[in-house]
């Protein structure tokens, strides 16, 4: 077995050893039961310290990839590979993505999922602790200046960015949705539905982490179609008014909308309108159906699983679509 060790690389040498063995497994160059080079031979052939080689084999043993037999050496234990999936928060549409991702993976792939909750310290800790422990990484990023530097320590061939194109570069693998132009194009399909109302209101609460470029395209849409419009940032000021249509990126706002409609006797889709961001399995059943603008999270999960199963690069945008239901 040949190890490609770059002594000048920023990737630690023990990690390069781990990567080589994981790569060999993924390409079926080695399989369960195959012997691995001895610690002494690797040290001699590649001018590495025993501590470096032991650390690499220890990581692989901890992950169940290799096993050691006294006086005989190291062997491939099994073909199981571990993948780290890092999401921002757990919401209903993220569950769709997760299940699609897991269900489209081979049985020998184990997925660990963790959430950073838009906290850079959580994000850095999760990824730094994952170094050397996983075959590949699938990461949902967010807008923070330290995200890019944290990701720079990972091999691009082993890293897939998903959902939001922020702090990525041309060499990254990714499966993104478009929060700008695609959102605008989807809104255009709802022009006739919005014409039933006197004003269109975008409720964009301060607590949301939704990309702000959506607001720019909302304004563009309204101005081009001569719709009276406004943006509400303070969720405490959200007041449902008859003959207005509302757009929101928050399901908390959707809940408040439905509660206010019940209290005020408004009929969604007739007296007032609502367009929600991100579809979930329940939105087509809530109050005769909630209209949504959404990417296909099932497709995003399946595409991400395809990256795990192959050694091919992946750069893909999942379309954003309008689904009109009775709420608008």
HELIX and SHEET records of a PDB file:
HELIX    1   1 UNK A   13  UNK A   26  1                                  14    
HELIX    2   2 UNK A   39  UNK A   46  1                                   8    
HELIX    3   3 UNK A   50  UNK A   62  1                                  13    
HELIX    4   4 UNK A   92  UNK A  103  1                                  12    
HELIX    5   5 UNK A  120  UNK A  130  1                                  11    
HELIX    6   6 UNK A  147  UNK A  151  1                                   5    
HELIX    7   7 UNK A  156  UNK A  158  5                                   3    
HELIX    8   8 UNK A  181  UNK A  188  1                                   8    
HELIX    9   9 UNK A  191  UNK A  194  1                                   4    
HELIX   10  10 UNK A  213  UNK A  224  1                                  12    
HELIX   11  11 UNK A  235  UNK A  237  5                                   3    
HELIX   12  12 UNK A  251  UNK A  264  1                                  14    
HELIX   13  13 UNK A  286  UNK A  288  5                                   3    
HELIX   14  14 UNK A  297  UNK A  309  1                                  13    
SHEET    1   A 2 UNK A  66  UNK A  69  0                                        
SHEET    2   A 2 UNK A  73  UNK A  76 -1                                        
SHEET    1   B 6 UNK A 109  UNK A 115  0                                        
SHEET    2   B 6 UNK A  81  UNK A  87  1                                        
SHEET    3   B 6 UNK A 136  UNK A 140  1                                        
SHEET    4   B 6 UNK A 159  UNK A 163  1                                        
SHEET    5   B 6 UNK A 173  UNK A 177  1                                        
SHEET    6   B 6 UNK A 315  UNK A 318  1                                        
SHEET    1   C 6 UNK A 229  UNK A 232  0                                        
SHEET    2   C 6 UNK A 199  UNK A 203  1                                        
SHEET    3   C 6 UNK A 244  UNK A 248  1                                        
SHEET    4   C 6 UNK A 273  UNK A 277  1                                        
SHEET    5   C 6 UNK A 291  UNK A 295  1                                        
SHEET    6   C 6 UNK A 320  UNK A 323 -1                                        
END                                                                             
